[in-house]
Amino acid sequence: MAKKSFSKSIVKDIVIVGIGVLLVWVGLQVVFGTQNPFYVVASGSMIPVLEVYDVLIVQGNIPFEDIQLGDIIVFDRPSDHNRVIVHRVITILSDEPKTIKTKGDANPASIPGTDFPITEDEYIGKVVYVLPQVGYVTQILKPPVNYIIIAIVIGIMIFKQMSKQKKESSNKVNELEANESSTHDDSEIADIIQDSEYTDLENNVEKSQIDKESVEENLNSESDKDDKREIS
């Protein structure tokens, strides 16, 4: 029964953590208006402004129509949409529909099929903040390290649950011992009271006997005195 309760507690903790992570991720998607608000720079095309392993925070709620020259944006490569690019806007090619051209700051020129033509369909969002070199963490967390960390987290949760159950069991044992001790003390107190009452009763009986004997002696003494008076 205890083992079953322990398993349920572990599953409950894992579900709570999972739901918490999910809610945070969904909240970030809503706030930043994109499926993935975070991107890691993977090439040196934007050096020195962006270094490899910098983490970009991308705001997808900024409309494509508001993008201006000089903005750094994240977009799908227009030629095949199978790669995400982060480059700077250098030219507005057309207004109807809006079409732009980008270029990496470290590149000598724009690359056809990569930097242009970019329309609203390719647009993901505008870079609004940069976290320098934080992307190294993503490299560290690659398999199998990420699985090891997950296992450690689960292990800590199991250990905490076991400690909690052990503490609860210890508290129950202490309560039982305290109750038994209290019952024993009450029994001893009752015995002491009974002994005290019995002792008081004996003392009263003895005192009564002594008083009776004293009365008898006084009566005998008075009788002797009367006899002497009659003789005299």
Secondary structure, DSSP 8 states (H G I E B T S, - for coil): -HHHHHHHHHHHHHHHHHHHHHHHHHHHHHHHTSS--EEE--SSTTTTTS-TT-EEEEETTS-GGG--TT-EEEEE-TTTS-SEEEEEEEEEEEETTEEEEEE-TTSSS--BTTTB-B-TTTEEEEEEEEETTTTHHHHHTSTTHHHHHHHHHHHHHHHHHHHHHHHHHHHHHHHHHHHHHHHHHHHHHHHHHHHHHHHHHHHHHHHHHHHHHHHHHHHHHHHHHHHHHHH-
